[in-house]
Amino acid sequence: MSLEPKIPVQTRSRDRVELILKTARELIGEKGIDAVSMREIAQTAGIQIGSLYQYFPGKSALLLSIMNQYYDSLYEESRRILDPVRTIKELEVAAEKAFKHFIDFFQKDPALANLWAGARAIPELVIEDNRDTYRNSDLIIKTILRCLPVLKESEVRPFALYFSHTTGMVIRFVKEIDTEHGKAVMKETLEILKLKLREYEKIAKLKSKQRKKL
């Protein structure tokens, strides 16, 4: 069964889809993924269960639509923060800014942590999560290569994938633990990033020197 939702054309239908997504997010934020049924979502939204299935063929399709909204929102904010970056120093500052934004994003929406945790148990959502990891890693690679054009994509991609994937886990963990411990974990994560960026700087300088000798 396809997880692709029915794309509404009429304004009334689009409004109904947004109502469904909003209701599902609120219920999942309150109870978690497994405790919320499609029937409860329909009843809370004030629509017929048949209408819900017209737009979303199953619960996984509904969860996928919600997660894609989060993915797109976080990606666009990351791109907004990283687009002006032209130096490694600027990237360090931008990374800290992005982290703070993501933490605020998680804290303001309790559904996100529940969704992200539950998504790893649904194969289709795992695939989408990995696609999002690659999309974000591409953004990181593009930014680093803009700062250090002498580097190759193949040199940057492994860390970009690692960092893109683990960032979400770190932010979720920070939200769940003591505030002071959370701050320390975030600081350590940023330090790891800075160390890697400085390593890239050293590699870039070495490559530039080697090219000048040729």
C-alpha positions in Angstrom: 0.0 0.0 0.0 1.3 3.4 -1.0 2.0 5.9 1.8 1.5 8.8 -0.5 -1.4 11.0 0.9 -4.1 12.3 -1.3 -3.1 15.8 -2.3 -6.2 18.0 -1.9 -7.0 20.6 -4.5 -9.9 22.6 -3.0 -9.3 25.0 -0.1 -11.8 23.2 2.1 -10.0 19.9 1.6 -6.6 21.4 2.3 -8.0 22.9 5.5 -9.3 19.6 6.5 -6.0 17.9 5.9 -4.3 20.6 8.0 -6.9 20.0 10.8 -6.1 16.2 10.7 -2.4 16.8 10.9 -2.7 19.3 13.7 -5.0 17.0 15.7 -2.7 14.0 15.2 0.4 16.1 16.3 -1.4 17.2 19.4 -2.6 13.7 20.3 0.8 12.1 19.7 2.5 14.8 21.7 0.2 14.0 24.6 0.0 10.2 24.4 2.7 9.0 22.0 2.4 7.2 18.7 1.3 3.8 19.8 -1.5 5.1 22.1 -3.2 7.1 19.3 -5.5 5.4 16.8 -6.8 6.7 13.5 -10.3 6.5 14.9 -9.4 8.7 17.8 -7.8 11.2 15.5 -10.9 11.3 13.3 -13.2 11.7 16.3 -11.1 14.5 17.9 -10.9 16.3 14.6 -14.7 16.0 14.2 -14.6 14.1 10.9 -15.8 10.7 9.7 -13.2 7.9 9.8 -13.9 7.3 6.1 -12.9 10.9 5.3 -9.6 10.4 7.2 -8.8 7.4 5.1 -9.6 9.2 1.9 -6.7 11.5 2.6 -4.3 9.1 4.4 -4.5 5.4 3.5 -3.1 4.4 6.9 -1.5 5.5 10.1 2.0 5.3 8.6 1.0 7.6 5.8 -0.3 10.1 8.3 2.9 9.9 10.4 5.0 10.3 7.2 3.1 13.5 6.3 3.7 14.9 9.8 7.4 14.0 9.8 7.9 15.5 6.4 6.5 18.8 7.6 9.0 18.7 10.4 11.8 17.7 8.1 11.1 20.5 5.7 10.8 23.1 8.4 14.1 22.2 10.0 15.8 21.9 6.7 14.7 25.3 5.5 15.8 26.9 8.8 19.2 25.1 8.5 19.6 26.4 4.9 18.7 29.9 6.0 21.3 29.8 8.7 24.1 28.2 6.6 23.6 30.0 3.2 25.5 33.2 4.3 28.5 31.2 5.7 31.7 31.7 3.9 34.4 30.8 6.5 35.0 28.0 9.0 34.7 30.5 11.8 31.3 31.6 10.5 30.3 28.0 10.3 31.1 27.4 13.9 28.9 30.4 14.9 26.1 29.2 12.6 26.2 25.7 13.9 25.7 26.9 17.5 22.8 29.1 16.3 21.2 26.1 14.5 21.6 23.9 17.6 19.8 26.5 19.8 17.0 26.8 17.2 16.5 23.0 17.0 16.4 22.7 20.8 13.7 25.4 21.0 11.9 23.6 18.2 11.8 20.4 20.2 10.8 22.1 23.4 7.9 23.9 21.9 6.4 20.9 20.2 6.2 17.7 22.4 4.9 15.6 19.5 8.2 15.9 17.7 10.2 13.8 20.2 7.5 11.1 20.3 7.3 11.0 16.5 11.0 10.9 16.0 11.5 8.1 18.5 8.6 6.1 17.1 9.6 6.6 13.5 12.5 4.2 13.8 10.1 1.4 14.4 8.3 1.9 11.0 10.3 0.8 8.0 8.8 3.4 5.6 9.6 6.2 8.1 13.1 4.9 8.6 13.7 5.3 4.8 12.3 8.9 4.9 14.4 9.7 7.9 17.6 8.5 6.1 16.7 10.5 3.1 16.4 13.6 5.3 19.8 12.7 6.8 21.3 12.7 3.3 19.6 16.0 2.4 21.0 17.7 5.5 24.4 16.2 5.0 24.4 17.6 1.4 23.8 21.0 2.9 26.7 20.6 5.3 29.0 19.4 2.6 28.0 22.3 0.3 28.7 24.7 3.2 32.1 23.2 4.1 33.2 23.1 0.5 32.2 26.7 0.0 34.5 27.6 3.0 37.3 25.2 1.9 36.9 24.6 -1.9 40.2 22.7 -2.1 38.6 19.8 -0.3 36.7 17.0 -2.0 33.2 15.9 -1.3 34.4 12.4 -0.6 36.5 13.7 2.3 33.6 15.5 3.9 30.7 13.2 3.3 31.3 10.6 6.0 31.4 13.1 8.8 28.5 15.1 7.3 26.3 12.0 7.3 27.4 11.1 10.9 26.8 14.5 12.2 23.4 14.9 10.4 22.2 11.6 11.8 23.4 12.0 15.4 22.3 15.7 15.8 18.7 14.7 16.1 19.5 12.0 18.7 21.6 14.4 20.7 18.9 17.1 20.8 16.3 14.6 21.8 18.5 13.3 24.6 19.3 16.9 25.8 15.5 17.5 26.1 15.1 14.4 28.3 17.8 15.0 30.9 18.8 17.5 33.5 19.2 21.0 32.1 22.8 21.4 33.2 23.8 18.0 31.9 22.0 18.9 28.6 24.0 22.1 28.3 27.2 20.2 28.8 26.3 17.6 26.2 25.4 20.3 23.7 28.7 22.1 24.4 30.6 18.8 23.9 28.8 18.1 20.6 29.7 21.6 19.3 33.3 21.1 20.4 33.5 17.8 18.4 32.2 19.7 15.4 34.7 22.5 15.8 37.6 20.0 16.1 36.6 18.3 12.9 36.2 21.6 11.1 39.7 22.7 12.2 41.0 19.3 11.0 39.5 20.1 7.6 41.2 23.5 7.7 44.5 21.9 8.3 43.9 19.4 5.4 42.9 22.3 3.1 46.1 24.3 4.0 48.3 21.3 3.4 46.6 20.7 0.0 47.1 24.3 -1.0 50.8 24.2 -0.1 51.2 21.0 -2.2 49.5 22.6 -5.2 51.8 25.6 -5.0 54.8 23.4 -5.1 53.6 21.7 -8.4 
